[in-house]
């Protein structure tokens, strides 16, 4: 999962459990994951492109804003 990209579908921020949709090539589809910000004070709004920097099975990821 680390390095996968996706979009925020539920606000991600400090004290919040957000949601992201990630394209998972191994399963040939898009899946929802619970998401937390990797940078403690960063808030990611709905629609923000993100990159996974840490994965905790089964469905939790830590994300940062993707560079455009």
CHARMM internal coordinates of N, CA and C (Angstrom, degrees):
IC EDIT
DIST 1 N 1 CA 1.4389
DIST 1 CA 1 C 1.5341
ANGL 1 N 1 CA 1 C 112.50
DIST 1 C 2 N 1.3271
ANGL 1 CA 1 C 2 N 117.29
DIHE 1 N 1 CA 1 C 2 N -31.64
DIST 2 N 2 CA 1.4695
ANGL 1 C 2 N 2 CA 120.02
DIHE 1 CA 1 C 2 N 2 CA -179.88
DIST 2 CA 2 C 1.5276
ANGL 2 N 2 CA 2 C 109.29
DIHE 1 C 2 N 2 CA 2 C -59.60
DIST 2 C 3 N 1.3147
ANGL 2 CA 2 C 3 N 115.43
DIHE 2 N 2 CA 2 C 3 N 129.30
DIST 3 N 3 CA 1.4613
ANGL 2 C 3 N 3 CA 121.23
DIHE 2 CA 2 C 3 N 3 CA -178.66
DIST 3 CA 3 C 1.5143
ANGL 3 N 3 CA 3 C 113.73
DIHE 2 C 3 N 3 CA 3 C 96.91
DIST 3 C 4 N 1.3308
ANGL 3 CA 3 C 4 N 117.93
DIHE 3 N 3 CA 3 C 4 N -14.00
DIST 4 N 4 CA 1.4624
ANGL 3 C 4 N 4 CA 120.52
DIHE 3 CA 3 C 4 N 4 CA 178.08
DIST 4 CA 4 C 1.5231
ANGL 4 N 4 CA 4 C 109.44
DIHE 3 C 4 N 4 CA 4 C -69.07
DIST 4 C 5 N 1.3093
ANGL 4 CA 4 C 5 N 116.28
DIHE 4 N 4 CA 4 C 5 N 150.97
DIST 5 N 5 CA 1.4565
ANGL 4 C 5 N 5 CA 121.37
DIHE 4 CA 4 C 5 N 5 CA 179.79
DIST 5 CA 5 C 1.5237
ANGL 5 N 5 CA 5 C 110.23
DIHE 4 C 5 N 5 CA 5 C -114.55
DIST 5 C 6 N 1.3165
ANGL 5 CA 5 C 6 N 114.11
DIHE 5 N 5 CA 5 C 6 N 158.79
DIST 6 N 6 CA 1.4602
ANGL 5 C 6 N 6 CA 119.47
DIHE 5 CA 5 C 6 N 6 CA 178.80
DIST 6 CA 6 C 1.5111
ANGL 6 N 6 CA 6 C 110.61
DIHE 5 C 6 N 6 CA 6 C -170.25
DIST 6 C 7 N 1.3531
ANGL 6 CA 6 C 7 N 115.16
DIHE 6 N 6 CA 6 C 7 N -161.60
DIST 7 N 7 CA 1.4612
ANGL 6 C 7 N 7 CA 121.53
DIHE 6 CA 6 C 7 N 7 CA -179.51
DIST 7 CA 7 C 1.5133
ANGL 7 N 7 CA 7 C 109.92
DIHE 6 C 7 N 7 CA 7 C -133.50
DIST 7 C 8 N 1.3310
ANGL 7 CA 7 C 8 N 115.06
DIHE 7 N 7 CA 7 C 8 N 147.31
DIST 8 N 8 CA 1.4547
ANGL 7 C 8 N 8 CA 121.25
DIHE 7 CA 7 C 8 N 8 CA 177.55
DIST 8 CA 8 C 1.5288
ANGL 8 N 8 CA 8 C 109.06
DIHE 7 C 8 N 8 CA 8 C -73.83
DIST 8 C 9 N 1.3333
ANGL 8 CA 8 C 9 N 116.40
DIHE 8 N 8 CA 8 C 9 N 131.19
DIST 9 N 9 CA 1.4672
ANGL 8 C 9 N 9 CA 121.61
DIHE 8 CA 8 C 9 N 9 CA 176.67
DIST 9 CA 9 C 1.5265
ANGL 9 N 9 CA 9 C 111.66
DIHE 8 C 9 N 9 CA 9 C -116.55
DIST 9 C 10 N 1.3270
ANGL 9 CA 9 C 10 N 116.60
DIHE 9 N 9 CA 9 C 10 N -10.58
DIST 10 N 10 CA 1.4589
ANGL 9 C 10 N 10 CA 123.48
DIHE 9 CA 9 C 10 N 10 CA 175.40
DIST 10 CA 10 C 1.5108
ANGL 10 N 10 CA 10 C 107.81
DIHE 9 C 10 N 10 CA 10 C -145.85
DIST 10 C 11 N 1.3214
ANGL 10 CA 10 C 11 N 117.75
DIHE 10 N 10 CA 10 C 11 N 122.18
DIST 11 N 11 CA 1.4721
ANGL 10 C 11 N 11 CA 123.54
DIHE 10 CA 10 C 11 N 11 CA -172.29
DIST 11 CA 11 C 1.5288
ANGL 11 N 11 CA 11 C 113.24
DIHE 10 C 11 N 11 CA 11 C -39.23
DIST 11 C 12 N 1.3376
ANGL 11 CA 11 C 12 N 115.73
DIHE 11 N 11 CA 11 C 12 N 131.24
DIST 12 N 12 CA 1.4630
ANGL 11 C 12 N 12 CA 123.55
DIHE 11 CA 11 C 12 N 12 CA 179.73
DIST 12 CA 12 C 1.5254
ANGL 12 N 12 CA 12 C 107.54
DIHE 11 C 12 N 12 CA 12 C -110.84
DIST 12 C 13 N 1.3396
ANGL 12 CA 12 C 13 N 116.93
DIHE 12 N 12 CA 12 C 13 N 126.52
DIST 13 N 13 CA 1.4559
ANGL 12 C 13 N 13 CA 119.63
DIHE 12 CA 12 C 13 N 13 CA 179.93
DIST 13 CA 13 C 1.5146
ANGL 13 N 13 CA 13 C 111.36
DIHE 12 C 13 N 13 CA 13 C -170.12
DIST 13 C 14 N 1.3257
ANGL 13 CA 13 C 14 N 115.76
DIHE 13 N 13 CA 13 C 14 N 176.70
DIST 14 N 14 CA 1.4605
ANGL 13 C 14 N 14 CA 121.57
DIHE 13 CA 13 C 14 N 14 CA 179.12
DIST 14 CA 14 C 1.5238
ANGL 14 N 14 CA 14 C 110.03
DIHE 13 C 14 N 14 CA 14 C -59.11
DIST 14 C 15 N 1.3245
ANGL 14 CA 14 C 15 N 116.49
DIHE 14 N 14 CA 14 C 15 N 129.49
DIST 15 N 15 CA 1.4586
ANGL 14 C 15 N 15 CA 121.49
DIHE 14 CA 14 C 15 N 15 CA 179.22
DIST 15 CA 15 C 1.5109
ANGL 15 N 15 CA 15 C 114.50
DIHE 14 C 15 N 15 CA 15 C 77.81
DIST 15 C 16 N 1.3117
ANGL 15 CA 15 C 16 N 117.66
DIHE 15 N 15 CA 15 C 16 N 4.64
DIST 16 N 16 CA 1.4665
ANGL 15 C 16 N 16 CA 122.27
DIHE 15 CA 15 C 16 N 16 CA -179.00
DIST 16 CA 16 C 1.5188
ANGL 16 N 16 CA 16 C 110.79
DIHE 15 C 16 N 16 CA 16 C -118.60
DIST 16 C 17 N 1.3068
ANGL 16 CA 16 C 17 N 115.72
DIHE 16 N 16 CA 16 C 17 N 148.63
DIST 17 N 17 CA 1.4626
ANGL 16 C 17 N 17 CA 120.90
DIHE 16 CA 16 C 17 N 17 CA 169.10
DIST 17 CA 17 C 1.5173
ANGL 17 N 17 CA 17 C 105.13
DIHE 16 C 17 N 17 CA 17 C -104.31
DIST 17 C 18 N 1.3220
ANGL 17 CA 17 C 18 N 116.55
DIHE 17 N 17 CA 17 C 18 N 109.42
DIST 18 N 18 CA 1.4517
ANGL 17 C 18 N 18 CA 120.86
DIHE 17 CA 17 C 18 N 18 CA -178.42
DIST 18 CA 18 C 1.5154
ANGL 18 N 18 CA 18 C 111.33
DIHE 17 C 18 N 18 CA 18 C -95.75
DIST 18 C 19 N 1.3250
ANGL 18 CA 18 C 19 N 114.98
DIHE 18 N 18 CA 18 C 19 N -173.14
DIST 19 N 19 CA 1.4597
ANGL 18 C 19 N 19 CA 120.56
DIHE 18 CA 18 C 19 N 19 CA 179.22
DIST 19 CA 19 C 1.5153
ANGL 19 N 19 CA 19 C 109.04
DIHE 18 C 19 N 19 CA 19 C -139.77
DIST 19 C 20 N 1.3342
ANGL 19 CA 19 C 20 N 115.73
DIHE 19 N 19 CA 19 C 20 N 141.63
DIST 20 N 20 CA 1.4560
ANGL 19 C 20 N 20 CA 121.44
DIHE 19 CA 19 C 20 N 20 CA 174.42
DIST 20 CA 20 C 1.5239
ANGL 20 N 20 CA 20 C 109.46
DIHE 19 C 20 N 20 CA 20 C -131.39
DIST 20 C 21 N 1.3175
ANGL 20 CA 20 C 21 N 115.48
DIHE 20 N 20 CA 20 C 21 N 151.23
DIST 21 N 21 CA 1.4668
ANGL 20 C 21 N 21 CA 121.80
DIHE 20 CA 20 C 21 N 21 CA 171.31
DIST 21 CA 21 C 1.5118
ANGL 21 N 21 CA 21 C 107.10
DIHE 20 C 21 N 21 CA 21 C -104.04
DIST 21 C 22 N 1.3319
ANGL 21 CA 21 C 22 N 115.75
DIHE 21 N 21 CA 21 C 22 N 125.39
DIST 22 N 22 CA 1.4588
ANGL 21 C 22 N 22 CA 121.75
DIHE 21 CA 21 C 22 N 22 CA 179.99
DIST 22 CA 22 C 1.5154
ANGL 22 N 22 CA 22 C 109.92
DIHE 21 C 22 N 22 CA 22 C -119.17
DIST 22 C 23 N 1.3271
ANGL 22 CA 22 C 23 N 115.82
DIHE 22 N 22 CA 22 C 23 N 141.41
DIST 23 N 23 CA 1.4599
ANGL 22 C 23 N 23 CA 120.22
DIHE 22 CA 22 C 23 N 23 CA 172.26
DIST 23 CA 23 C 1.5241
ANGL 23 N 23 CA 23 C 107.24
DIHE 22 C 23 N 23 CA 23 C -81.65
DIST 23 C 24 N 1.3396
ANGL 23 CA 23 C 24 N 115.89
DIHE 23 N 23 CA 23 C 24 N 123.84
DIST 24 N 24 CA 1.4641
ANGL 23 C 24 N 24 CA 121.61
DIHE 23 CA 23 C 24 N 24 CA -178.42
DIST 24 CA 24 C 1.5283
ANGL 24 N 24 CA 24 C 108.01
DIHE 23 C 24 N 24 CA 24 C -114.04
DIST 24 C 25 N 1.3459
ANGL 24 CA 24 C 25 N 117.52
DIHE 24 N 24 CA 24 C 25 N 97.55
DIST 25 N 25 CA 1.4616
ANGL 24 C 25 N 25 CA 121.05
DIHE 24 CA 24 C 25 N 25 CA -174.88
DIST 25 CA 25 C 1.5302
ANGL 25 N 25 CA 25 C 113.84
DIHE 24 C 25 N 25 CA 25 C -58.60
DIST 25 C 26 N 1.3361
ANGL 25 CA 25 C 26 N 117.12
DIHE 25 N 25 CA 25 C 26 N -36.29
DIST 26 N 26 CA 1.4634
ANGL 25 C 26 N 26 CA 120.07
DIHE 25 CA 25 C 26 N 26 CA -178.35
DIST 26 CA 26 C 1.5317
ANGL 26 N 26 CA 26 C 112.39
DIHE 25 C 26 N 26 CA 26 C -61.61
DIST 26 C 27 N 1.3220
ANGL 26 CA 26 C 27 N 115.55
DIHE 26 N 26 CA 26 C 27 N -27.46
DIST 27 N 27 CA 1.4762
ANGL 26 C 27 N 27 CA 120.16
DIHE 26 CA 26 C 27 N 27 CA -179.18
DIST 27 CA 27 C 1.5208
ANGL 27 N 27 CA 27 C 111.61
DIHE 26 C 27 N 27 CA 27 C -108.16
DIST 27 C 28 N 1.3201
ANGL 27 CA 27 C 28 N 115.28
DIHE 27 N 27 CA 27 C 28 N 5.23
DIST 28 N 28 CA 1.4632
ANGL 27 C 28 N 28 CA 122.99
DIHE 27 CA 27 C 28 N 28 CA 176.55
DIST 28 CA 28 C 1.5179
ANGL 28 N 28 CA 28 C 113.07
DIHE 27 C 28 N 28 CA 28 C 52.19
DIST 28 C 29 N 1.3344
ANGL 28 CA 28 C 29 N 115.45
DIHE 28 N 28 CA 28 C 29 N 48.14
DIST 29 N 29 CA 1.4541
ANGL 28 C 29 N 29 CA 118.72
DIHE 28 CA 28 C 29 N 29 CA 179.03
DIST 29 CA 29 C 1.5125
ANGL 29 N 29 CA 29 C 112.88
DIHE 28 C 29 N 29 CA 29 C -169.22
DIST 29 C 30 N 1.3235
ANGL 29 CA 29 C 30 N 114.24
DIHE 29 N 29 CA 29 C 30 N -174.50
DIST 30 N 30 CA 1.4460
ANGL 29 C 30 N 30 CA 122.55
DIHE 29 CA 29 C 30 N 30 CA 178.34
DIST 30 CA 30 C 1.5155
ANGL 30 N 30 CA 30 C 108.43
DIHE 29 C 30 N 30 CA 30 C -111.82
DIST 30 C 31 N 1.3423
ANGL 30 CA 30 C 31 N 116.54
DIHE 30 N 30 CA 30 C 31 N 136.54
DIST 31 N 31 CA 1.4606
ANGL 30 C 31 N 31 CA 120.93
DIHE 30 CA 30 C 31 N 31 CA -176.55
DIST 31 CA 31 C 1.5193
ANGL 31 N 31 CA 31 C 110.67
DIHE 30 C 31 N 31 CA 31 C -133.90
DIST 31 C 32 N 1.3330
ANGL 31 CA 31 C 32 N 116.03
DIHE 31 N 31 CA 31 C 32 N 151.80
DIST 32 N 32 CA 1.4593
ANGL 31 C 32 N 32 CA 122.31
DIHE 31 CA 31 C 32 N 32 CA 178.69
DIST 32 CA 32 C 1.5267
ANGL 32 N 32 CA 32 C 109.95
DIHE 31 C 32 N 32 CA 32 C -91.53
DIST 32 C 33 N 1.3384
ANGL 32 CA 32 C 33 N 115.57
DIHE 32 N 32 CA 32 C 33 N 141.03
DIST 33 N 33 CA 1.4587
ANGL 32 C 33 N 33 CA 122.35
DIHE 32 CA 32 C 33 N 33 CA 178.19
DIST 33 CA 33 C 1.5298
ANGL 33 N 33 CA 33 C 108.88
DIHE 32 C 33 N 33 CA 33 C -134.16
DIST 33 C 34 N 1.3300
ANGL 33 CA 33 C 34 N 116.99
DIHE 33 N 33 CA 33 C 34 N 147.83
DIST 34 N 34 CA 1.4522
ANGL 33 C 34 N 34 CA 121.28
DIHE 33 CA 33 C 34 N 34 CA 170.32
DIST 34 CA 34 C 1.5188
ANGL 34 N 34 CA 34 C 106.88
DIHE 33 C 34 N 34 CA 34 C -70.06
DIST 34 C 35 N 1.3250
ANGL 34 CA 34 C 35 N 117.03
DIHE 34 N 34 CA 34 C 35 N 141.22
DIST 35 N 35 CA 1.4647
ANGL 34 C 35 N 35 CA 119.29
DIHE 34 CA 34 C 35 N 35 CA -173.70
DIST 35 CA 35 C 1.5201
ANGL 35 N 35 CA 35 C 112.62
DIHE 34 C 35 N 35 CA 35 C -134.96
DIST 35 C 36 N 1.3296
ANGL 35 CA 35 C 36 N 114.12
DIHE 35 N 35 CA 35 C 36 N 142.50
DIST 36 N 36 CA 1.4579
ANGL 35 C 36 N 36 CA 123.01
DIHE 35 CA 35 C 36 N 36 CA 174.56
DIST 36 CA 36 C 1.5162
ANGL 36 N 36 CA 36 C 107.92
DIHE 35 C 36 N 36 CA 36 C -126.93
DIST 36 C 37 N 1.3457
ANGL 36 CA 36 C 37 N 117.46
DIHE 36 N 36 CA 36 C 37 N 151.35
DIST 37 N 37 CA 1.4723
ANGL 36 C 37 N 37 CA 118.89
DIHE 36 CA 36 C 37 N 37 CA 177.71
DIST 37 CA 37 C 1.5290
ANGL 37 N 37 CA 37 C 110.72
DIHE 36 C 37 N 37 CA 37 C -74.57
DIST 37 C 38 N 1.3035
ANGL 37 CA 37 C 38 N 116.88
DIHE 37 N 37 CA 37 C 38 N 138.69
DIST 38 N 38 CA 1.4552
ANGL 37 C 38 N 38 CA 121.37
DIHE 37 CA 37 C 38 N 38 CA 176.77
DIST 38 CA 38 C 1.5271
ANGL 38 N 38 CA 38 C 110.27
DIHE 37 C 38 N 38 CA 38 C -76.55
DIST 38 C 39 N 1.3214
ANGL 38 CA 38 C 39 N 116.06
DIHE 38 N 38 CA 38 C 39 N -32.66
DIST 39 N 39 CA 1.4615
ANGL 38 C 39 N 39 CA 122.44
DIHE 38 CA 38 C 39 N 39 CA 175.43
DIST 39 CA 39 C 1.5222
ANGL 39 N 39 CA 39 C 106.62
DIHE 38 C 39 N 39 CA 39 C -94.48
DIST 39 C 40 N 1.3271
ANGL 39 CA 39 C 40 N 116.86
DIHE 39 N 39 CA 39 C 40 N 117.65
DIST 40 N 40 CA 1.4656
ANGL 39 C 40 N 40 CA 122.65
DIHE 39 CA 39 C 40 N 40 CA -168.95
DIST 40 CA 40 C 1.5276
ANGL 40 N 40 CA 40 C 115.56
DIHE 39 C 40 N 40 CA 40 C -51.65
DIST 40 C 41 N 1.3235
ANGL 40 CA 40 C 41 N 118.97
DIHE 40 N 40 CA 40 C 41 N -41.65
DIST 41 N 41 CA 1.4682
ANGL 40 C 41 N 41 CA 120.52
DIHE 40 CA 40 C 41 N 41 CA -174.79
DIST 41 CA 41 C 1.5282
ANGL 41 N 41 CA 41 C 113.48
DIHE 40 C 41 N 41 CA 41 C -97.73
DIST 41 C 42 N 1.3084
ANGL 41 CA 41 C 42 N 117.82
DIHE 41 N 41 CA 41 C 42 N 10.19
DIST 42 N 42 CA 1.4665
ANGL 41 C 42 N 42 CA 121.65
DIHE 41 CA 41 C 42 N 42 CA -178.32
DIST 42 CA 42 C 1.5231
ANGL 42 N 42 CA 42 C 111.16
DIHE 41 C 42 N 42 CA 42 C -86.73
DIST 42 C 43 N 1.3291
ANGL 42 CA 42 C 43 N 116.33
DIHE 42 N 42 CA 42 C 43 N 137.70
DIST 43 N 43 CA 1.4633
ANGL 42 C 43 N 43 CA 122.12
DIHE 42 CA 42 C 43 N 43 CA 174.25
DIST 43 CA 43 C 1.5219
ANGL 43 N 43 CA 43 C 107.57
DIHE 42 C 43 N 43 CA 43 C -117.78
DIST 43 C 44 N 1.3254
ANGL 43 CA 43 C 44 N 115.40
DIHE 43 N 43 CA 43 C 44 N 130.10
DIST 44 N 44 CA 1.4682
ANGL 43 C 44 N 44 CA 121.31
DIHE 43 CA 43 C 44 N 44 CA -179.16
DIST 44 CA 44 C 1.5311
ANGL 44 N 44 CA 44 C 107.99
DIHE 43 C 44 N 44 CA 44 C -115.36
DIST 44 C 45 N 1.3167
ANGL 44 CA 44 C 45 N 116.09
DIHE 44 N 44 CA 44 C 45 N 120.41
DIST 45 N 45 CA 1.4601
ANGL 44 C 45 N 45 CA 121.08
DIHE 44 CA 44 C 45 N 45 CA -177.67
DIST 45 CA 45 C 1.5222
ANGL 45 N 45 CA 45 C 110.81
DIHE 44 C 45 N 45 CA 45 C -86.94
DIST 45 C 46 N 1.3256
ANGL 45 CA 45 C 46 N 114.75
DIHE 45 N 45 CA 45 C 46 N 166.55
DIST 46 N 46 CA 1.4650
ANGL 45 C 46 N 46 CA 121.38
DIHE 45 CA 45 C 46 N 46 CA 179.67
DIST 46 CA 46 C 1.5257
ANGL 46 N 46 CA 46 C 110.04
DIHE 45 C 46 N 46 CA 46 C -56.40
DIST 46 C 47 N 1.3252
ANGL 46 CA 46 C 47 N 115.70
DIHE 46 N 46 CA 46 C 47 N 132.49
DIST 47 N 47 CA 1.4611
ANGL 46 C 47 N 47 CA 121.94
DIHE 46 CA 46 C 47 N 47 CA 178.94
DIST 47 CA 47 C 1.5216
ANGL 47 N 47 CA 47 C 114.34
DIHE 46 C 47 N 47 CA 47 C 96.61
DIST 47 C 48 N 1.3220
ANGL 47 CA 47 C 48 N 117.60
DIHE 47 N 47 CA 47 C 48 N -10.67
DIST 48 N 48 CA 1.4639
ANGL 47 C 48 N 48 CA 121.29
DIHE 47 CA 47 C 48 N 48 CA -179.18
DIST 48 CA 48 C 1.5259
ANGL 48 N 48 CA 48 C 110.80
DIHE 47 C 48 N 48 CA 48 C -69.07
DIST 48 C 49 N 1.3375
ANGL 48 CA 48 C 49 N 118.37
DIHE 48 N 48 CA 48 C 49 N 128.36
DIST 49 N 49 CA 1.4671
ANGL 48 C 49 N 49 CA 120.01
DIHE 48 CA 48 C 49 N 49 CA 174.57
DIST 49 CA 49 C 1.5307
ANGL 49 N 49 CA 49 C 110.14
DIHE 48 C 49 N 49 CA 49 C -71.52
DIST 49 C 50 N 1.3244
ANGL 49 CA 49 C 50 N 116.44
DIHE 49 N 49 CA 49 C 50 N 138.16
DIST 50 N 50 CA 1.4670
ANGL 49 C 50 N 50 CA 121.44
DIHE 49 CA 49 C 50 N 50 CA -176.37
DIST 50 CA 50 C 1.5217
ANGL 50 N 50 CA 50 C 111.43
DIHE 49 C 50 N 50 CA 50 C -134.77
DIST 50 C 51 N 1.3501
ANGL 50 CA 50 C 51 N 114.23
DIHE 50 N 50 CA 50 C 51 N 163.02
DIST 51 N 51 CA 1.4635
ANGL 50 C 51 N 51 CA 123.13
DIHE 50 CA 50 C 51 N 51 CA 175.07
DIST 51 CA 51 C 1.5272
ANGL 51 N 51 CA 51 C 107.42
DIHE 50 C 51 N 51 CA 51 C -125.42
DIST 51 C 52 N 1.3243
ANGL 51 CA 51 C 52 N 116.93
DIHE 51 N 51 CA 51 C 52 N 137.46
DIST 52 N 52 CA 1.4632
ANGL 51 C 52 N 52 CA 121.75
DIHE 51 CA 51 C 52 N 52 CA 178.14
DIST 52 CA 52 C 1.5292
ANGL 52 N 52 CA 52 C 109.41
DIHE 51 C 52 N 52 CA 52 C -79.62
DIST 52 C 53 N 1.3486
ANGL 52 CA 52 C 53 N 116.47
DIHE 52 N 52 CA 52 C 53 N 127.97
DIST 53 N 53 CA 1.4605
ANGL 52 C 53 N 53 CA 120.79
DIHE 52 CA 52 C 53 N 53 CA 177.81
DIST 53 CA 53 C 1.5266
ANGL 53 N 53 CA 53 C 112.13
DIHE 52 C 53 N 53 CA 53 C -112.12
DIST 53 C 54 N 1.3327
ANGL 53 CA 53 C 54 N 117.17
DIHE 53 N 53 CA 53 C 54 N -15.41
DIST 54 N 54 CA 1.4680
ANGL 53 C 54 N 54 CA 121.09
DIHE 53 CA 53 C 54 N 54 CA 176.41
DIST 54 CA 54 C 1.5241
ANGL 54 N 54 CA 54 C 108.35
DIHE 53 C 54 N 54 CA 54 C -151.42
DIST 54 C 55 N 1.3261
ANGL 54 CA 54 C 55 N 115.58
DIHE 54 N 54 CA 54 C 55 N 142.73
DIST 55 N 55 CA 1.4651
ANGL 54 C 55 N 55 CA 122.07
DIHE 54 CA 54 C 55 N 55 CA -179.26
DIST 55 CA 55 C 1.5161
ANGL 55 N 55 CA 55 C 109.24
DIHE 54 C 55 N 55 CA 55 C -127.51
DIST 55 C 56 N 1.3364
ANGL 55 CA 55 C 56 N 116.28
DIHE 55 N 55 CA 55 C 56 N 130.72
DIST 56 N 56 CA 1.4553
ANGL 55 C 56 N 56 CA 122.06
DIHE 55 CA 55 C 56 N 56 CA 175.36
DIST 56 CA 56 C 1.5228
ANGL 56 N 56 CA 56 C 107.75
DIHE 55 C 56 N 56 CA 56 C -123.47
DIST 56 C 57 N 1.3304
ANGL 56 CA 56 C 57 N 116.76
DIHE 56 N 56 CA 56 C 57 N 105.71
DIST 57 N 57 CA 1.4683
ANGL 56 C 57 N 57 CA 120.39
DIHE 56 CA 56 C 57 N 57 CA -177.83
DIST 57 CA 57 C 1.5176
ANGL 57 N 57 CA 57 C 111.41
DIHE 56 C 57 N 57 CA 57 C -57.34
DIST 57 C 58 N 1.3223
ANGL 57 CA 57 C 58 N 118.50
DIHE 57 N 57 CA 57 C 58 N 147.87
DIST 58 N 58 CA 1.4528
ANGL 57 C 58 N 58 CA 123.54
DIHE 57 CA 57 C 58 N 58 CA 8.04
DIST 58 CA 58 C 1.5306
ANGL 58 N 58 CA 58 C 114.70
DIHE 57 C 58 N 58 CA 58 C -93.64
DIST 58 C 59 N 1.3533
ANGL 58 CA 58 C 59 N 121.02
DIHE 58 N 58 CA 58 C 59 N -25.16
DIST 59 N 59 CA 1.4615
ANGL 58 C 59 N 59 CA 120.25
DIHE 58 CA 58 C 59 N 59 CA -170.93
DIST 59 CA 59 C 1.5195
ANGL 59 N 59 CA 59 C 113.79
DIHE 58 C 59 N 59 CA 59 C -141.00
DIST 59 C 60 N 1.3247
ANGL 59 CA 59 C 60 N 118.99
DIHE 59 N 59 CA 59 C 60 N 29.12
DIST 60 N 60 CA 1.4627
ANGL 59 C 60 N 60 CA 120.69
DIHE 59 CA 59 C 60 N 60 CA -178.55
DIST 60 CA 60 C 1.5278
ANGL 60 N 60 CA 60 C 110.21
DIHE 59 C 60 N 60 CA 60 C -117.34
DIST 60 C 61 N 1.3346
ANGL 60 CA 60 C 61 N 115.17
DIHE 60 N 60 CA 60 C 61 N 134.27
DIST 61 N 61 CA 1.4625
ANGL 60 C 61 N 61 CA 120.83
DIHE 60 CA 60 C 61 N 61 CA 178.68
DIST 61 CA 61 C 1.5301
ANGL 61 N 61 CA 61 C 110.30
DIHE 60 C 61 N 61 CA 61 C -133.02
DIST 61 C 62 N 1.3239
ANGL 61 CA 61 C 62 N 115.22
DIHE 61 N 61 CA 61 C 62 N 153.43
DIST 62 N 62 CA 1.4437
ANGL 61 C 62 N 62 CA 122.70
DIHE 61 CA 61 C 62 N 62 CA 171.71
DIST 62 CA 62 C 1.5183
ANGL 62 N 62 CA 62 C 106.09
DIHE 61 C 62 N 62 CA 62 C -111.41
DIST 62 C 63 N 1.3354
ANGL 62 CA 62 C 63 N 116.58
DIHE 62 N 62 CA 62 C 63 N 130.99
DIST 63 N 63 CA 1.4636
ANGL 62 C 63 N 63 CA 120.34
DIHE 62 CA 62 C 63 N 63 CA -170.93
DIST 63 CA 63 C 1.5298
ANGL 63 N 63 CA 63 C 112.16
DIHE 62 C 63 N 63 CA 63 C -128.75
DIST 63 C 64 N 1.3375
ANGL 63 CA 63 C 64 N 114.36
DIHE 63 N 63 CA 63 C 64 N 159.29
DIST 64 N 64 CA 1.4585
ANGL 63 C 64 N 64 CA 122.91
DIHE 63 CA 63 C 64 N 64 CA 171.85
DIST 64 CA 64 C 1.5200
ANGL 64 N 64 CA 64 C 107.66
DIHE 63 C 64 N 64 CA 64 C -130.15
DIST 64 C 65 N 1.3064
ANGL 64 CA 64 C 65 N 115.23
DIHE 64 N 64 CA 64 C 65 N 159.70
DIST 65 N 65 CA 1.4674
ANGL 64 C 65 N 65 CA 121.48
DIHE 64 CA 64 C 65 N 65 CA 177.64
DIST 65 CA 65 C 1.5285
ANGL 65 N 65 CA 65 C 109.96
DIHE 64 C 65 N 65 CA 65 C -63.05
DIST 65 C 66 N 1.3089
ANGL 65 CA 65 C 66 N 117.14
DIHE 65 N 65 CA 65 C 66 N 132.32
DIST 66 N 66 CA 1.4685
ANGL 65 C 66 N 66 CA 121.75
DIHE 65 CA 65 C 66 N 66 CA 178.83
DIST 66 CA 66 C 1.5283
ANGL 66 N 66 CA 66 C 109.14
DIHE 65 C 66 N 66 CA 66 C -78.95
DIST 66 C 67 N 1.3094
ANGL 66 CA 66 C 67 N 115.94
DIHE 66 N 66 CA 66 C 67 N 144.89
DIST 67 N 67 CA 1.4511
ANGL 66 C 67 N 67 CA 120.57
DIHE 66 CA 66 C 67 N 67 CA 174.91
DIST 67 CA 67 C 1.5154
ANGL 67 N 67 CA 67 C 108.89
DIHE 66 C 67 N 67 CA 67 C -77.47
DIST 67 C 68 N 1.3030
ANGL 67 CA 67 C 68 N 116.11
DIHE 67 N 67 CA 67 C 68 N 137.18
DIST 68 N 68 CA 1.4671
ANGL 67 C 68 N 68 CA 120.49
DIHE 67 CA 67 C 68 N 68 CA -177.28
DIST 68 CA 68 C 1.4937
ANGL 68 N 68 CA 68 C 112.48
DIHE 67 C 68 N 68 CA 68 C -77.20
END
COOR INIT
IC SEED 1 N 1 CA 1 C
IC BUILD
